[in-house]
Amino acid sequence: MIISRTPFRISFFGGGTDYPVWYNENGGSVISASINKYCYITCRYLPPFFGYKYRIVYSRRDEVQNISDIAHPSARECLAFMN
């Protein structure tokens, strides 16, 4: 099992200007800080007795057999990228 804990970040001004696509064309600066609230992600293999291969839980729950059926776009594309 893999468990990841990442602090949430708050941008005070210039949100989005830390992306290369933006600052290479427009320049930019950003002041941000992290707070003591976290996003937790856990990842593990499901035992074979479940009726689905992938279970993604966020504000809703996706229980699917194929990666392409996952509704959450970021989770779907990360899993597709990692094969």
Phi and psi restraints in degrees (value plus and minus 20) as a CYANA .aco file:
   2 ILE   PHI    -133.0   -93.0
   2 ILE   PSI     109.8   149.8
   3 ILE   PHI    -143.7  -103.7
   3 ILE   PSI     108.9   148.9
   4 SER   PHI    -141.3  -101.3
   4 SER   PSI     115.8   155.8
   5 ARG   PHI    -144.3  -104.3
   5 ARG   PSI     100.7   140.7
   6 THR   PHI    -144.9  -104.9
   6 THR   PSI     108.6   148.6
   7 PRO   PHI     -91.8   -51.8
   7 PRO   PSI     125.5   165.5
   8 PHE   PHI     -91.1   -51.1
   8 PHE   PSI     129.7   169.7
   9 ARG   PHI    -139.5   -99.5
   9 ARG   PSI     119.5   159.5
  10 ILE   PHI    -138.2   -98.2
  10 ILE   PSI     106.6   146.6
  11 SER   PHI    -114.6   -74.6
  11 SER   PSI     106.3   146.3
  12 PHE   PHI    -103.9   -63.9
  12 PHE   PSI     -56.0   -16.0
  13 PHE   PHI    -176.3  -136.3
  13 PHE   PSI     137.7   177.7
  14 GLY   PHI      56.0    96.0
  14 GLY   PSI       3.0    43.0
  15 GLY   PHI     -75.9   -35.9
  15 GLY   PSI     111.7   151.7
  16 GLY   PHI      74.4   114.4
  16 GLY   PSI     -37.6     2.4
  17 THR   PHI     -99.2   -59.2
  17 THR   PSI     -18.0    22.0
  18 ASP   PHI    -112.3   -72.3
  18 ASP   PSI     -12.2    27.8
  19 TYR   PHI    -115.7   -75.7
  19 TYR   PSI     110.7   150.7
  20 PRO   PHI     -74.3   -34.3
  20 PRO   PSI     -57.2   -17.2
  21 VAL   PHI     -77.5   -37.5
  21 VAL   PSI     -57.1   -17.1
  22 TRP   PHI    -101.4   -61.4
  22 TRP   PSI     -74.8   -34.8
  23 TYR   PHI     -94.3   -54.3
  23 TYR   PSI     -40.5    -0.5
  24 ASN   PHI     -87.1   -47.1
  24 ASN   PSI     -51.0   -11.0
  25 GLU   PHI    -115.2   -75.2
  25 GLU   PSI     -56.7   -16.7
  26 ASN   PHI    -134.0   -94.0
  26 ASN   PSI     -27.1    12.9
  27 GLY   PHI      52.4    92.4
  27 GLY   PSI    -196.9  -156.9
  28 GLY   PHI     135.8   175.8
  28 GLY   PSI     146.8   186.8
  29 SER   PHI    -170.2  -130.2
  29 SER   PSI     138.6   178.6
  30 VAL   PHI    -169.6  -129.6
  30 VAL   PSI     121.7   161.7
  31 ILE   PHI    -137.9   -97.9
  31 ILE   PSI     103.5   143.5
  32 SER   PHI    -161.3  -121.3
  32 SER   PSI     143.3   183.3
  33 ALA   PHI    -166.0  -126.0
  33 ALA   PSI     136.3   176.3
  34 SER   PHI    -119.1   -79.1
  34 SER   PSI     136.0   176.0
  35 ILE   PHI    -139.9   -99.9
  35 ILE   PSI     155.2   195.2
  36 ASN   PHI    -108.5   -68.5
  36 ASN   PSI      17.2    57.2
  37 LYS   PHI    -139.6   -99.6
  37 LYS   PSI     121.7   161.7
  38 TYR   PHI    -148.7  -108.7
  38 TYR   PSI     136.1   176.1
  39 CYS   PHI    -125.2   -85.2
  39 CYS   PSI     104.4   144.4
  40 TYR   PHI    -125.8   -85.8
  40 TYR   PSI     115.6   155.6
  41 ILE   PHI    -148.2  -108.2
  41 ILE   PSI     108.1   148.1
  42 THR   PHI    -138.1   -98.1
  42 THR   PSI     126.3   166.3
  43 CYS   PHI    -160.9  -120.9
  43 CYS   PSI     108.3   148.3
  44 ARG   PHI    -176.2  -136.2
  44 ARG   PSI     142.4   182.4
  45 TYR   PHI     -97.7   -57.7
  45 TYR   PSI     118.6   158.6
  46 LEU   PHI    -105.2   -65.2
  46 LEU   PSI     121.6   161.6
  47 PRO   PHI     -82.6   -42.6
  47 PRO   PSI     133.5   173.5
  48 PRO   PHI     -89.2   -49.2
  48 PRO   PSI     -30.0    10.0
  49 PHE   PHI    -102.3   -62.3
  49 PHE   PSI     -24.1    15.9
  50 PHE   PHI     -95.1   -55.1
  50 PHE   PSI     132.5   172.5
  51 GLY   PHI    -105.0   -65.0
  51 GLY   PSI      -9.9    30.1
  52 TYR   PHI    -164.3  -124.3
  52 TYR   PSI     139.6   179.6
  53 LYS   PHI    -117.4   -77.4
  53 LYS   PSI     -51.8   -11.8
  54 TYR   PHI    -144.1  -104.1
  54 TYR   PSI     113.7   153.7
  55 ARG   PHI    -148.4  -108.4
  55 ARG   PSI      95.3   135.3
  56 ILE   PHI    -133.3   -93.3
  56 ILE   PSI     102.6   142.6
  57 VAL   PHI    -138.3   -98.3
  57 VAL   PSI     103.7   143.7
  58 TYR   PHI    -163.5  -123.5
  58 TYR   PSI    -154.1  -114.1
  59 SER   PHI     -85.8   -45.8
  59 SER   PSI     -32.2     7.8
  60 ARG   PHI    -158.2  -118.2
  60 ARG   PSI    -199.0  -159.0
  61 ARG   PHI    -148.1  -108.1
  61 ARG   PSI     105.7   145.7
  62 ASP   PHI    -126.8   -86.8
  62 ASP   PSI     102.7   142.7
  63 GLU   PHI    -143.2  -103.2
  63 GLU   PSI      82.3   122.3
  64 VAL   PHI    -153.9  -113.9
  64 VAL   PSI     142.8   182.8
  65 GLN   PHI    -110.0   -70.0
  65 GLN   PSI     -51.6   -11.6
  66 ASN   PHI    -139.0   -99.0
  66 ASN   PSI     123.7   163.7
  67 ILE   PHI     -78.6   -38.6
  67 ILE   PSI     -57.4   -17.4
  68 SER   PHI     -85.7   -45.7
  68 SER   PSI     -35.4     4.6
  69 ASP   PHI    -109.0   -69.0
  69 ASP   PSI     -24.5    15.5
  70 ILE   PHI     -91.2   -51.2
  70 ILE   PSI     109.2   149.2
  71 ALA   PHI     -97.9   -57.9
  71 ALA   PSI     -52.2   -12.2
  72 HIS   PHI     -93.0   -53.0
  72 HIS   PSI      96.1   136.1
  73 PRO   PHI     -83.8   -43.8
  73 PRO   PSI     -59.8   -19.8
  74 SER   PHI     -88.5   -48.5
  74 SER   PSI     -65.2   -25.2
  75 ALA   PHI     -83.6   -43.6
  75 ALA   PSI     -62.9   -22.9
  76 ARG   PHI     -80.2   -40.2
  76 ARG   PSI     -68.5   -28.5
  77 GLU   PHI     -90.9   -50.9
  77 GLU   PSI     -54.0   -14.0
  78 CYS   PHI     -84.5   -44.5
  78 CYS   PSI     -64.9   -24.9
  79 LEU   PHI     -86.5   -46.5
  79 LEU   PSI     -58.5   -18.5
  80 ALA   PHI     -85.2   -45.2
  80 ALA   PSI     -60.9   -20.9
  81 PHE   PHI     -84.0   -44.0
  81 PHE   PSI     -60.9   -20.9
  82 MET   PHI    -102.3   -62.3
  82 MET   PSI     -26.1    13.9
